[in-house]
Structures are given as C-alpha cells and as structure tokens.
Amino acid sequence: MVLGDLFTSRHQWENVDKNPLPSDVPDVDEVGATSAPLVSAAFYIGAKCKPYNDDFMLCKDENNGGSIECLKEGRRVTRCAIDVLRDINKYCFDEFKLHYECLEQENHRLGHCRSSEGVLSKCIFNNLKLEKKIPGVETQIHLNENPIYQGTSKDKKKTAEFLRAREAAAAAPATN
C-alpha cells in the first residue's frame, strides 16, 4: 500500500444517515445555529422550552436513556428552540448579534459579555416576555449590580457604541 492511498479514503467519508426515520417520527428542521448564538440564547430557550425538555428527559429516564424511543419528544424540543431563535431574530436581532459576537470573541465566557447581555435581556423581556434564570441559583449573577467580574472593556465599549447609534437613529427625523 502506498502512503498516498491511505489518505484518499479519508475524504470519501460522508456524515449522512441514509436510513429513513420510521413514519411515526415527525420531521424536524435543524436548529441551524453555531455555538455562540446557541450559548447566547440558551437560557431563553430553556425558559420557553422547559415543558418539552422535561417531557424529553422523563422519556429518556423511563426508557433507560433510550434515544430511539424519545425521538418525538426530542423533536418537540428542537422545534421549540427553532421558534425561540426565530423570535429572537425577529424582535432583537441587533442585540442578539451584539451579544453572540462578543461571546465568539471572548471564548464563550458569559461573564466577559455582561454589558451586551444586559441589552439583549432587556430586549427579549420587552418583546418576548422571557427572562434569563439560572436554575438552582438563589442569586442570579447577571442581575448583580456590582459583580466581581464585570466583563471586558471591549464589550462595554461596543455596547455603549451600539446604544449611542440606536439613540441617534431614534432621534433622527424620518426621511421619506
């Protein structure tokens, strides 16, 4: 065998399941988001999709971790997550983008993006009535007025610029 032959088969692999799902399992779209937007939206998805997620986890518990038996419940969770992301993009796209871009730049560390998180949280609450709540925690760190770790100056600066631009756009007379 030639060394070159060893590597050619590597690139022919395709991560596609060619087996169709059973007819009783409903189709569902992919979430279609990368990690930073998912981290940014995770607590809001959790708030809105809790009943579906609870059903899914109960099904997995009742079926000894069974993945096949819980496809319907899992797909409900996925559909709910897609709906939440669609609503966030519809009503708070700019705030969402500000926050997830910060997360992308800060290695997904939520504590480094508190300024943009606050702007996003306010928009989501005002438009979708969803709140970030960290489960099992009495004091919600993101609501702390004077946290030990306050985020980065880069996030504060970008958030301040974002808010100034938003105020300037609101103050500018409408031109038609």
N, C-alpha and C positions, 0 to 999 in steps of 0.2 A: 504494500500500500504506500502510495506517495503521500507525503505530508499535505500537499495541496488538496488531495481528495478528502482528507479528514475534516476540513473546514467547509467544503461545499455543501455538505448535507445540513450543516448548522442553519443555513439561511433558507432552507426549504420548509422549516417548521412553521406551522400556522396555528395560532391560538383561536380556533373556531370550532365549536362543538357542532358536528354535522347531524347529531341525533335530535330529532324534533321532540319538543316537550309533549307530554300527554295532553289530550284535547281538553281535559278538565282544568288545566292550569292556564289562567288568563295571561295574555301577552302583556308586557310592560316595557316602556321605553327605558333607556339607560338614563341615569341622572345627568350625565354629560357635563360634569364639573371637575376641575382639578382640585388638588388638596387644599390650597389656600382659600378658595371660595367656600369649600365644604367646612373648613375649620371656622371661618367667619360666620357661617350660617348655622353651625351645629346646634347651638343652644336654642335657636328659634325653631329649627326643625324638630328638636326634642320636645319643645313646648307644644307645638301643634300636632305632632305625630305620636304623642305618648300613648294614646289608646291602641293604635295599630301596633306600635312597638311592643307594648305589654302583651297583646294577643300573640305576637310572633314569639316572644320569649317564653310565654306559657306553653305554646305549641312545642317549641324545642325542648322544654323541660319535660313535658308529658311524653315526648317521643324519644327520650334519651339522646337529645342533641340532633335528632333526625332532620336532615336538610331537605330531603325529598318530600316528606310528609308536611312540611311547613312552607312550601313554595307559594301557596296562595296568600298566606299571612305576610310573607316576606315581600311579595309584590305589592301588597297594600302599603307597606312601609315605604317602598320605593316610590310609588305613585304620590304619596303624601309629601315626601321630600321634594319631588319634582314640582308639585304645586307650590310649596313654600318658596323654593328658589325662583319660580316663575313670578310669584307675587313680590318678592324682594326686588327682583329685576324690574318689575313694572313700576313700583312705587318708590323705591330707594336705590336705584341703580348707581347713581353717582356716589352716594355714601357707602354703599356696598363695595364698589370698586376701590374707593379710597382705603377702606379697611383691609380688604383682601390683598391689595398691592403692598400695604405695609407689612402684612403677615408674610407675604412672599419674600420681601426684602429682609425681614427680621427672623428668618428661620422658623416661622410659625409660632413664635413666642407671643402669646396674647398680652402679657404684661408689657411688652415693648410697644404696643399699639393702643394704649388706653384712650388717647385723645380721639383718634378716628373711630374707635369702638363706641365711645360716648355719642358721637354724631350719628352713627349707624343705629344704635339702640334707640335714640330719640325718634328717628325717622320711622323705624319699624313699629315702635309703640304707637306713634301718632297715626300711622296708616293701616297697620295690621293688628294692632292691639296685642302683640306678642311681647313678652318680657324675657330677658335672659335671667334664668335662675339656675345656679349651680346646685345640683341635687345633694342633699345630705350636709349642707353647709349652712350654719346659722347666719353668719355674717358674710354677705356677698362682697367679695373683694373688689369687684369692678364698680361698686357703689361707694366705696370708701372715699371720703372727702380728701384725706391726706395719706395716701398709701405710701408704704416704704419704697416700693418700686413704682415710679410714676411714668415709665415709658421713656422713649428716646426723644431727644430734642428734634430729630428729623421728623418724627410723627407729629409732634406738636407744631412744628413749622408748617408742614404740608397741610395739616388740619386747619390751622389759622388762615393760610392762603386760600384754602377751599371755602371757608366760611366768609372771608372777605369778598371773594369772587361771587359767591352766592348772593351776598348783600348788595353788591354793586349791580348785579343782574336784576335784582328785585327793584332797586331804586331807579334803574334806567327807564326812561319813558318808552312805552311800546311803540314800535315803528311799523306801520303797515302801509 
